[in-house]
């Protein structure tokens, strides 16, 4: 599984672009398995997978801070996010 090979941003960057769909499918499977066991909100997590992978490939998330607003009053485009200083 590709998901098991990711331990850093560089690991994500090393995944070829044509395998990112597979990675996103694995992430969704992980979310469904865990949320069905623990309970919680699932739809918003499933809807933001590709966006999150893209953000982590574009921005240096070890340095760039990302804040996701996925609350119920977030914009319909799947939530707003802002970049600020390092984590």
N, C-alpha and C positions, 0 to 999 in steps of 0.2 A: 504494500500500500504506500502510495506517495505521502499521505498524511503522516505516517510513522517516520518518514525521513526528514521531516522539518523540525529543526531545533533552533534555527536562527533565520534572520532575514536573508542571509546569503543562500541558505538552503532553498528558500522560496525562489530566489532569483535564478538559481541553477536549474530549476525545472523548466524544460522547454515549453514554449508558448502553446504548442499543440497538445500538451498534456494537462493544461490548466483546467479544462473541462472535467477531466477525470478527477483532479484534485478537488474541485468544487463539489462534485458528486460525493466524494468520500467525506467531505466536511458535512454535507447535508445528512448523510447516513449517520455520522457520528452524533449530530445534533438530535436527530429523530430518536436514536437509541437511548441517548442520555436523558432527554426531556421526557420521553415516555416512561422512563424509570423514576425520575425525580419530580416530574411535574413542572409546569411553568409555561411561559409563552413560547410558541414555536414559529408562528407565521412570520413575524418580523425578523427572526434570526435566519430563516430560510430565504427570505427575500433580499438579504443584504450580502450574501456570500460572495458573489462575483465582485461587487463593489469593494468589499473588504480586502479581497485578494489583490485587486488592482491597486488599491491605495497602498498596501504594504509593499508592492513591487515598485511603485513610483516614488513614494516618500521613504526616507530613512527613519523608520519608526523607532529606532533606538535613540534618535535625536529629536525628531518632530513629534509633537504631542497632537494626538487626535482626540477630539471629543465628539461622540455621536449623540445626537438627540433623536432617539427612536420612541419618544413618548407618544401617547395617543393623540397629541395635538401637533405632532411633527408634520412638516409639509408632505403632501401625497407622493412625492418622488422617492420616498423610502427613508426620510430622515435627513436632517441637516448635520453638517459637521464643520468644525473649524480647526484650523491648524494654529498652534501656538508654540511656545518654547518646549524644550526637551523634557522628556519624562523625568 
